[in-house]
Amino acid sequence: MYDVWVDSTRCQGHARCFAFAPDIFDFDDEGYAFIPEDRSQHAQIPEDLRLAIANCPERAIQVKDNT
């Protein structure tokens, strides 16, 4: 199982993550990305999330492998 989250100290609100994976990411009132808890765990990292991770200019999207 993989835990995925956005490091709020790195996110600059570019919204590239949302462009690649709109079903995973959401934004707070100030325009910074986050992943709702019900979308933060994945058995495998889906391709749209991989693209979001690869295209984040701040490298704010974090992944932890819990296996």
C-alpha positions, 0 to 999 in steps of 0.5 A: 500500500502506498500513502500519497500526500502533498508537502504543504511547505513545498506546494506553490499552487501551480495546479499541474497535479490537478491537470494530470490527476483531477480525481485525486487532488483537491485545493484549499481556499488559498489554492494549494493542493492536497489529497483528501484522506479517502484518496491518499492510499493506493495499492498501486500508483496509477498512471495519472498520479505518476504523471502528476508526481513527475510534473510537479515543479516543486516536488511537493507530492510525496509517496511512502511505500508501506509494504 
